[in-house]
Amino acid sequence: WQGLCVGRDIGLALRAWQAAADSGYAPAECEIGRIHLRDGAVKADPVKASNYLTRAASKGDARAQALLAEAFESGRLGSVDIAKAVDLYTRSAAAGDASAMRGLARLYREGRGVARDGARALALLTQSAEAHDAQAQYELGLVYTDSDLVPQDYAQCVHWYERSAAQGHRGAINNLADKLEHGLGVAQDLQRA
């Protein structure tokens, strides 16, 4: 798939994952489901995506649970089902999936499918960021810049933008440059900005 140590061969990778998924291997079912969520290596197929992700999620695959939760939240599988999204995000987050923690944090912050709980949202987003999720780190930077969850703290904002930017997150890189340019939470450094 990635061409590491061997030549990149998408077709061979798909056949290998398909064989592993057909044998009931949950991580392969998750990969095949993920591939069918969006157009790319194959044409998006919500039915196949749902089938494979559901099989993997029922076996406790945290990544599949998180992907399925996001699909139910967004309606990518045909309809929005926030109750299913909350359940799947909760199970996946409990298993340590950082993207599920971030998704569940969003639902708690917005009060969608759960009672609005800013403290719980902040705790989940922080857990996700500490688990090296670049998007969560970026979002935490935004929270410390301007939100109703915490008092404004540019030093914390810069801390999280730097961690996210180190992973190549474009939004974090842009926002970090802004903080460096204006000396907010960090010494002004026009050269670095």
BADO-193655 format. One record per atom (N, C-alpha, C, O): residue in three letters; x, y, z. Coordinates in steps of 0.1 Angstrom, whole numbers, padded with zeros to 4 digits, always signed. Example, Ala and Ser with C-alpha at 12.3 -4.5 7.8 and 13.67 -1.06 7.14 Angstrom:
# residues 2
ALA+0132-0057+0078ALA+0123-0045+0078ALA+0132-0033+0078ALA+0142-0033+0085SER+0128-0022+0071SER+0137-0011+0071SER+0129+0000+0079SER+0134+0011+0080
# end
This chain:
# residues 193
TRP+0008-0012+0000TRP+0000+0000+0000TRP+0009+0012+0000TRP+0007+0021-0008GLN+0019+0013+0009GLN+0027+0025+0010GLN+0040+0024+0002GLN+0047+0034+0001GLY+0043+0012-0002GLY+0056+0010-0010GLY+0068+0010-0001GLY+0079+0014-0005LEU+0067+0006+0011LEU+0078+0005+0021LEU+0085-0009+0019LEU+0078-0019+0020CYS+0097-0008+0016CYS+0106-0021+0015CYS+0103-0028+0002CYS+0111-0037-0002VAL+0092-0026-0005VAL+0088-0032-0017VAL+0082-0021-0026VAL+0079-0010-0021GLY+0080-0024-0039GLY+0074-0014-0048GLY+0059-0012-0044GLY+0053-0022-0039ARG+0054+0000-0045ARG+0040+0002-0042ARG+0031-0005-0052ARG+0033-0003-0064ASP+0021-0012-0047ASP+0012-0020-0056ASP-0002-0020-0049ASP-0004-0028-0040ILE-0010-0010-0052ILE-0023-0009-0046ILE-0031-0021-0048ILE-0038-0026-0039GLY-0031-0027-0060GLY-0039-0039-0063GLY-0035-0050-0055GLY-0044-0057-0049LEU-0022-0053-0053LEU-0018-0064-0045LEU-0022-0061-0030LEU-0026-0071-0023ALA-0020-0049-0026ALA-0024-0046-0012ALA-0039-0048-0010ALA-0043-0054+0001LEU-0047-0044-0019LEU-0062-0046-0018LEU-0065-0061-0017LEU-0073-0065-0009ARG-0058-0069-0026ARG-0061-0083-0026ARG-0057-0090-0013ARG-0064-0099-0007ALA-0045-0085-0007ALA-0041-0091+0005ALA-0050-0087+0017ALA-0054-0096+0025TRP-0054-0075+0017TRP-0063-0071+0028TRP-0077-0078+0026TRP-0083-0082+0036GLN-0081-0079+0014GLN-0094-0086+0011GLN-0093-0101+0016GLN-0103-0106+0023ALA-0082-0107+0013ALA-0081-0121+0018ALA-0081-0122+0033ALA-0087-0131+0039ALA-0074-0113+0039ALA-0073-0113+0054ALA-0087-0109+0060ALA-0091-0115+0070ALA-0094-0100+0053ALA-0108-0096+0058ALA-0117-0108+0056ALA-0125-0111+0065ASP-0116-0115+0045ASP-0125-0127+0042ASP-0123-0138+0053ASP-0131-0146+0055SER-0111-0138+0058SER-0108-0148+0069SER-0112-0144+0083SER-0111-0151+0092GLY-0118-0131+0083GLY-0123-0127+0096GLY-0114-0119+0104GLY-0116-0116+0116TYR-0102-0114+0099TYR-0092-0106+0106TYR-0097-0092+0107TYR-0098-0085+0097ALA-0101-0088+0120ALA-0107-0075+0122ALA-0099-0063+0117ALA-0105-0054+0110PRO-0086-0062+0119PRO-0079-0050+0113PRO-0080-0049+0098PRO-0080-0038+0093ALA-0080-0061+0091ALA-0082-0060+0076ALA-0096-0057+0073ALA-0098-0049+0063GLU-0106-0061+0080GLU-0120-0057+0077GLU-0121-0042+0079GLU-0128-0035+0071CYS-0114-0037+0089CYS-0114-0022+0091CYS-0108-0015+0079CYS-0114-0005+0075GLU-0097-0020+0075GLU-0090-0013+0063GLU-0099-0014+0051GLU-0100-0004+0044ILE-0104-0025+0048ILE-0113-0026+0036ILE-0125-0017+0038ILE-0129-0010+0028GLY-0131-0016+0050GLY-0142-0007+0052GLY-0138+0007+0050GLY-0145+0015+0044ARG-0126+0011+0056ARG-0121+0025+0054ARG-0119+0028+0040ARG-0123+0039+0035ILE-0114+0019+0032ILE-0111+0022+0018ILE-0124+0024+0010ILE-0125+0032+0001HIS-0135+0017+0014HIS-0148+0019+0008HIS-0156+0031+0012HIS-0166+0034+0007LEU-0151+0038+0023LEU-0158+0050+0028LEU-0157+0061+0018LEU-0166+0069+0016ARG-0146+0063+0011ARG-0143+0074+0002ARG-0138+0070-0011ARG-0131+0059-0012ASP-0141+0077-0021ASP-0135+0075-0034ASP-0120+0076-0033ASP-0115+0085-0026GLY-0113+0067-0040GLY-0098+0067-0039GLY-0093+0055-0047GLY-0095+0054-0059ALA-0088+0045-0039ALA-0083+0033-0045ALA-0094+0025-0052ALA-0092+0018-0062VAL-0106+0026-0046VAL-0118+0020-0052VAL-0129+0031-0051VAL-0128+0040-0044LYS-0140+0029-0059LYS-0151+0038-0058LYS-0158+0036-0044LYS-0160+0025-0040ALA-0162+0047-0038ALA-0169+0046-0025ALA-0181+0037-0026ALA-0188+0038-0036ASP-0183+0029-0016ASP-0194+0020-0015ASP-0199+0020-0001ASP-0193+0012+0007PRO-0209+0028+0003PRO-0213+0029+0017PRO-0218+0015+0022PRO-0216+0013+0034VAL-0224+0007+0014VAL-0229-0006+0019VAL-0217-0015+0023VAL-0217-0021+0034LYS-0207-0016+0014LYS-0195-0024+0017LYS-0188-0018+0029LYS-0183-0025+0038ALA-0186-0005+0029ALA-0180+0002+0041ALA-0186-0002+0054ALA-0180-0006+0063SER-0200-0001+0054SER-0207-0004+0066SER-0206-0018+0070SER-0204-0021+0082ASN-0207-0027+0061ASN-0206-0042+0064ASN-0192-0045+0070ASN-0191-0051+0080TYR-0181-0041+0063TYR-0168-0044+0068TYR-0165-0037+0082TYR-0160-0043+0091LEU-0168-0024+0083LEU-0166-0017+0095LEU-0174-0023+0107LEU-0169-0024+0118THR-0187-0027+0104THR-0195-0032+0114THR-0190-0046+0119THR-0190-0049+0131ARG-0185-0054+0110ARG-0179-0067+0114ARG-0167-0065+0123ARG-0165-0071+0133ALA-0158-0055+0119ALA-0146-0053+0127ALA-0150-0047+0140ALA-0144-0050+0151ALA-0159-0037+0140ALA-0163-0030+0152ALA-0169-0040+0162ALA-0167-0039+0174SER-0177-0050+0157SER-0183-0060+0166SER-0173-0069+0173SER-0176-0075+0183LYS-0161-0069+0167LYS-0150-0077+0173LYS-0142-0069+0182LYS-0131-0074+0187GLY-0146-0056+0184GLY-0138-0048+0193GLY-0127-0040+0187GLY-0119-0034+0194ASP-0126-0039+0174ASP-0116-0031+0167ASP-0119-0016+0169ASP-0129-0011+0164ALA-0111-0010+0178ALA-0113+0004+0182ALA-0113+0014+0170ALA-0121+0023+0169ARG-0104+0011+0160ARG-0103+0020+0149ARG-0116+0019+0140ARG-0121+0029+0136ALA-0121+0007+0138ALA-0133+0005+0131ALA-0145+0012+0138ALA-0153+0018+0131GLN-0145+0011+0151GLN-0156+0017+0159GLN-0156+0032+0156GLN-0166+0038+0155ALA-0144+0038+0157ALA-0142+0053+0155ALA-0146+0057+0141ALA-0153+0067+0139LEU-0142+0049+0131LEU-0146+0052+0117LEU-0161+0051+0115LEU-0167+0059+0108LEU-0167+0041+0120LEU-0181+0038+0119LEU-0189+0050+0126LEU-0199+0054+0122ALA-0184+0054+0138ALA-0190+0065+0146ALA-0190+0077+0138ALA-0200+0084+0137GLU-0178+0081+0131GLU-0178+0093+0123GLU-0187+0092+0111GLU-0193+0102+0107ALA-0188+0080+0105ALA-0197+0078+0094ALA-0212+0080+0098ALA-0220+0086+0091PHE-0216+0075+0110PHE-0229+0077+0115PHE-0232+0092+0119PHE-0242+0097+0117GLU-0221+0098+0124GLU-0223+0112+0128GLU-0225+0121+0115GLU-0233+0130+0115SER-0217+0118+0105SER-0217+0127+0093SER-0228+0123+0083SER-0231+0130+0074GLY-0233+0111+0084GLY-0243+0106+0075GLY-0237+0100+0062GLY-0244+0097+0052ARG-0224+0097+0063ARG-0217+0092+0051ARG-0222+0078+0047ARG-0221+0074+0035LEU-0229+0071+0056LEU-0234+0058+0052LEU-0249+0058+0048LEU-0255+0048+0047GLY-0254+0071+0046GLY-0267+0072+0042GLY-0276+0080+0051GLY-0284+0089+0046SER-0275+0079+0064SER-0283+0087+0073SER-0275+0090+0085SER-0266+0082+0089VAL-0279+0100+0092VAL-0272+0104+0104VAL-0279+0097+0116VAL-0291+0096+0117ASP-0270+0091+0125ASP-0275+0084+0137ASP-0266+0088+0148ASP-0256+0081+0151ILE-0269+0098+0155ILE-0260+0104+0166ILE-0260+0094+0177ILE-0249+0093+0184ALA-0271+0087+0180ALA-0270+0077+0192ALA-0260+0066+0189ALA-0253+0063+0198LYS-0260+0061+0177LYS-0250+0051+0173LYS-0236+0057+0174LYS-0226+0050+0178ALA-0235+0069+0169ALA-0221+0075+0169ALA-0216+0077+0183ALA-0205+0074+0186VAL-0225+0081+0192VAL-0221+0083+0207VAL-0216+0069+0212VAL-0206+0068+0219ASP-0224+0059+0210ASP-0221+0046+0215ASP-0208+0041+0210ASP-0199+0036+0217LEU-0206+0042+0197LEU-0193+0037+0191LEU-0181+0046+0195LEU-0171+0040+0198TYR-0183+0059+0195TYR-0172+0068+0200TYR-0168+0064+0214TYR-0156+0063+0217THR-0178+0062+0222THR-0176+0059+0236THR-0168+0046+0238THR-0158+0045+0246ARG-0172+0035+0231ARG-0165+0023+0232ARG-0150+0024+0226ARG-0141+0018+0232SER-0149+0031+0215SER-0136+0032+0209SER-0127+0041+0218SER-0115+0038+0219ALA-0132+0052+0223ALA-0124+0060+0232ALA-0119+0053+0244ALA-0108+0054+0249ALA-0128+0044+0250ALA-0125+0036+0262ALA-0113+0027+0258ALA-0106+0023+0267ALA-0112+0023+0246ALA-0102+0014+0242ALA-0089+0021+0238ALA-0079+0016+0234GLY-0090+0035+0239GLY-0078+0043+0236GLY-0076+0049+0223GLY-0065+0055+0220ASP-0086+0049+0214ASP-0085+0055+0201ASP-0086+0070+0202ASP-0096+0075+0206ALA-0075+0077+0198ALA-0075+0091+0199ALA-0085+0099+0190ALA-0090+0109+0194SER-0087+0094+0178SER-0097+0100+0170SER-0111+0099+0176SER-0120+0108+0174ALA-0114+0088+0182ALA-0127+0086+0189ALA-0129+0096+0201ALA-0139+0102+0203MET-0118+0098+0208MET-0118+0108+0219MET-0121+0121+0214MET-0129+0129+0220ARG-0115+0125+0202ARG-0117+0138+0196ARG-0132+0139+0192ARG-0138+0150+0194GLY-0137+0129+0185GLY-0151+0129+0181GLY-0161+0130+0192GLY-0171+0138+0191LEU-0159+0123+0202LEU-0167+0123+0214LEU-0167+0136+0221LEU-0177+0142+0226ALA-0155+0142+0221ALA-0153+0156+0227ALA-0162+0166+0220ALA-0168+0174+0226ARG-0162+0165+0206ARG-0170+0174+0198ARG-0185+0172+0202ARG-0192+0182+0203LEU-0189+0160+0203LEU-0204+0158+0207LEU-0207+0164+0220LEU-0218+0170+0222TYR-0198+0162+0230TYR-0200+0167+0243TYR-0200+0183+0243TYR-0208+0189+0250ARG-0191+0188+0235ARG-0190+0203+0234ARG-0203+0209+0228ARG-0208+0219+0232GLU-0208+0202+0218GLU-0220+0207+0211GLU-0233+0202+0217GLU-0244+0208+0214GLY-0232+0192+0226GLY-0245+0187+0232GLY-0253+0179+0222GLY-0265+0180+0222ARG-0246+0172+0213ARG-0253+0164+0203ARG-0253+0149+0207ARG-0242+0143+0207GLY-0265+0144+0210GLY-0266+0130+0214GLY-0262+0127+0229GLY-0265+0117+0234VAL-0257+0138+0235VAL-0253+0137+0250VAL-0256+0151+0255VAL-0257+0161+0248ALA-0257+0151+0269ALA-0258+0164+0275ALA-0246+0173+0273ALA-0235+0167+0274ARG-0247+0185+0270ARG-0236+0194+0268ARG-0227+0194+0281ARG-0233+0196+0292ASP-0214+0192+0279ASP-0205+0191+0291ASP-0192+0196+0286ASP-0184+0188+0281GLY-0189+0208+0289GLY-0176+0214+0285GLY-0164+0208+0291GLY-0154+0206+0285ALA-0166+0205+0304ALA-0154+0199+0312ALA-0151+0185+0306ALA-0139+0182+0304ARG-0161+0177+0303ARG-0159+0164+0297ARG-0153+0166+0283ARG-0144+0158+0279ALA-0158+0175+0275ALA-0152+0178+0262ALA-0138+0181+0262ALA-0130+0176+0255LEU-0134+0190+0272LEU-0120+0194+0273LEU-0111+0183+0277LEU-0100+0181+0272ALA-0116+0175+0286ALA-0108+0163+0291ALA-0106+0153+0280ALA-0095+0148+0278LEU-0116+0150+0272LEU-0115+0141+0261LEU-0105+0147+0250LEU-0097+0140+0244LEU-0107+0160+0247LEU-0098+0166+0237LEU-0084+0166+0241LEU-0075+0164+0233THR-0082+0169+0254THR-0068+0168+0259THR-0062+0154+0259THR-0051+0153+0255GLN-0070+0144+0262GLN-0065+0130+0261GLN-0061+0127+0247GLN-0051+0121+0245SER-0069+0131+0238SER-0067+0128+0224SER-0054+0135+0219SER-0045+0130+0212ALA-0052+0148+0223ALA-0040+0156+0220ALA-0028+0149+0226ALA-0017+0149+0220GLU-0029+0145+0238GLU-0018+0139+0245GLU-0014+0125+0239GLU-0003+0120+0241ALA-0024+0119+0232ALA-0021+0107+0225ALA-0016+0109+0211ALA-0016+0100+0202HIS-0012+0121+0208HIS-0005+0125+0196HIS-0014+0127+0184HIS-0010+0126+0172ASP-0027+0129+0186ASP-0036+0132+0175ASP-0034+0146+0170ASP-0038+0156+0178ALA-0029+0148+0159ALA-0025+0162+0154ALA-0037+0171+0153ALA-0037+0183+0156GLN-0049+0165+0148GLN-0061+0174+0147GLN-0066+0178+0161GLN-0070+0189+0163ALA-0065+0169+0171ALA-0069+0173+0185ALA-0059+0183+0190ALA-0064+0193+0197GLN-0046+0182+0187GLN-0037+0192+0192GLN-0040+0206+0186GLN-0040+0216+0193TYR-0043+0206+0173TYR-0047+0218+0166TYR-0060+0224+0173TYR-0060+0236+0176GLU-0070+0216+0175GLU-0082+0220+0181GLU-0080+0225+0195GLU-0087+0235+0199LEU-0071+0219+0202LEU-0068+0224+0216LEU-0062+0237+0215LEU-0064+0246+0224GLY-0053+0240+0205GLY-0048+0253+0203GLY-0058+0263+0201GLY-0058+0274+0206LEU-0068+0260+0193LEU-0080+0269+0191LEU-0087+0271+0204LEU-0092+0283+0206VAL-0089+0261+0212VAL-0097+0262+0224VAL-0090+0272+0233VAL-0096+0281+0239TYR-0076+0271+0234TYR-0069+0281+0243TYR-0068+0295+0237TYR-0065+0304+0244THR-0071+0296+0224THR-0071+0309+0218THR-0083+0317+0221THR-0083+0328+0225ASP-0095+0310+0219ASP-0108+0316+0221ASP-0119+0306+0222ASP-0123+0300+0212SER-0123+0303+0234SER-0134+0294+0236SER-0141+0297+0250SER-0136+0304+0258ASP-0152+0290+0251ASP-0159+0291+0264ASP-0155+0280+0274ASP-0160+0279+0285LEU-0146+0272+0270LEU-0141+0260+0278LEU-0131+0264+0288LEU-0130+0258+0299VAL-0122+0273+0284VAL-0110+0277+0293VAL-0108+0291+0291VAL-0111+0297+0281PRO-0101+0298+0301PRO-0097+0312+0299PRO-0086+0312+0288PRO-0078+0302+0286GLN-0086+0323+0281GLN-0076+0324+0270GLN-0062+0323+0276GLN-0058+0329+0286ASP-0053+0315+0269ASP-0040+0312+0273ASP-0031+0310+0261ASP-0030+0298+0256TYR-0025+0320+0256TYR-0017+0319+0244TYR-0005+0310+0245TYR-0001+0304+0236ALA+0001+0309+0257ALA+0012+0300+0259ALA+0008+0285+0257ALA+0015+0278+0250GLN-0004+0281+0262GLN-0009+0268+0260GLN-0013+0266+0245GLN-0011+0256+0239CYS-0019+0277+0239CYS-0022+0276+0225CYS-0010+0273+0217CYS-0010+0264+0208VAL+0001+0281+0219VAL+0013+0279+0211VAL+0019+0265+0214VAL+0023+0258+0204HIS+0018+0260+0226HIS+0023+0246+0229HIS+0016+0236+0221HIS+0023+0228+0215TRP+0003+0237+0220TRP-0005+0227+0212TRP-0003+0229+0197TRP-0002+0219+0189TYR-0002+0241+0192TYR+0001+0244+0178TYR+0014+0238+0174TYR+0016+0233+0163GLU+0024+0240+0183GLU+0038+0235+0180GLU+0038+0220+0178GLU+0044+0214+0169ARG+0031+0213+0187ARG+0030+0198+0187ARG+0023+0194+0174ARG+0027+0184+0168SER+0012+0200+0171SER+0005+0197+0159SER+0013+0200+0146SER+0013+0192+0136ALA+0019+0212+0146ALA+0027+0216+0134ALA+0038+0207+0132ALA+0042+0204+0120ALA+0044+0201+0143ALA+0055+0192+0141ALA+0051+0179+0134ALA+0059+0172+0128GLN+0038+0176+0134GLN+0032+0165+0126GLN+0028+0169+0112GLN+0022+0161+0105GLY+0030+0182+0109GLY+0026+0186+0095GLY+0012+0192+0094GLY+0008+0194+0082HIS+0005+0194+0105HIS-0009+0199+0104HIS-0008+0214+0098HIS-0003+0223+0105ARG-0014+0216+0087ARG-0013+0229+0080ARG-0020+0240+0088ARG-0014+0251+0088GLY-0031+0238+0093GLY-0038+0248+0101GLY-0030+0252+0113GLY-0029+0264+0116ALA-0023+0243+0120ALA-0015+0246+0131ALA-0003+0253+0127ALA+0002+0263+0134ILE+0003+0250+0116ILE+0015+0257+0111ILE+0011+0271+0108ILE+0019+0281+0112ASN+0000+0274+0102ASN-0005+0287+0099ASN-0007+0295+0111ASN-0003+0307+0113ASN-0014+0289+0121ASN-0018+0296+0133ASN-0005+0299+0142ASN-0005+0309+0149LEU+0004+0289+0142LEU+0017+0291+0149LEU+0024+0303+0143LEU+0030+0311+0151ALA+0025+0304+0130ALA+0032+0315+0124ALA+0025+0328+0128ALA+0033+0338+0130ASP+0012+0329+0129ASP+0005+0341+0133ASP+0009+0345+0148ASP+0012+0356+0150LYS+0010+0335+0156LYS+0014+0338+0170LYS+0028+0342+0171LYS+0031+0351+0179LEU+0037+0336+0163LEU+0051+0341+0163LEU+0052+0355+0157LEU+0060+0363+0162GLU+0045+0358+0147GLU+0045+0371+0141GLU+0041+0382+0151GLU+0047+0393+0151HIS+0031+0379+0159HIS+0025+0389+0168HIS+0030+0388+0182HIS+0027+0396+0191GLY+0039+0377+0185GLY+0044+0376+0198GLY+0033+0372+0208GLY+0034+0377+0220LEU+0024+0364+0205LEU+0013+0360+0214LEU+0016+0346+0219LEU+0015+0336+0212GLY+0019+0345+0232GLY+0022+0333+0239GLY+0036+0328+0236GLY+0040+0317+0241VAL+0044+0335+0229VAL+0058+0332+0225VAL+0065+0345+0222VAL+0058+0355+0217ALA+0078+0345+0223ALA+0085+0357+0219ALA+0084+0359+0204ALA+0084+0350+0196GLN+0082+0372+0201GLN+0080+0375+0186GLN+0092+0371+0179GLN+0103+0374+0183ASP+0090+0364+0168ASP+0101+0359+0160ASP+0096+0359+0145ASP+0091+0350+0140LEU+0099+0370+0139LEU+0094+0372+0125LEU+0101+0363+0115LEU+0095+0358+0106GLN+0114+0360+0118GLN+0121+0350+0109GLN+0115+0337+0109GLN+0112+0331+0099ARG+0112+0332+0121ARG+0105+0318+0122ARG+0091+0319+0117ARG+0087+0309+0111ALA+0084+0330+0119ALA+0071+0331+0114ALA+0071+0331+0099ALA+0060+0332+0093
# end
